[in-house]
Amino acid sequence: MFLTGEERWKVIRLHVEDQIPLAALARETGISTRTLQRWRRATPLSARSSRH
C-alpha cells in the first residue's frame, strides 16, 4: 500500500486534531502503529496547525 503525503495527513490528522489514539487508528486502518508514529514525527509542527 502506498499513500501520498495528503493521504497520510488525512490519517494523522485524526490523531493530531481529533486526539484519536494511534493504536485505535492502526486497528481501524490496518496501518501499523510504528508506521503511524513515523508519519506523525515526520509531520512538521507548522503543518499540524495550519492544515484543514
Sequence and secondary structure as in RCSB ss.txt:
>XXXX:A:sequence
MFLTGEERWKVIRLHVEDQIPLAALARETGISTRTLQRWRRATPLSARSSRH
>XXXX:A:secstr
    HHHHHHHHHHHHTT   HHHHHHHH   HHHHHHHHHHS HHHHHH  
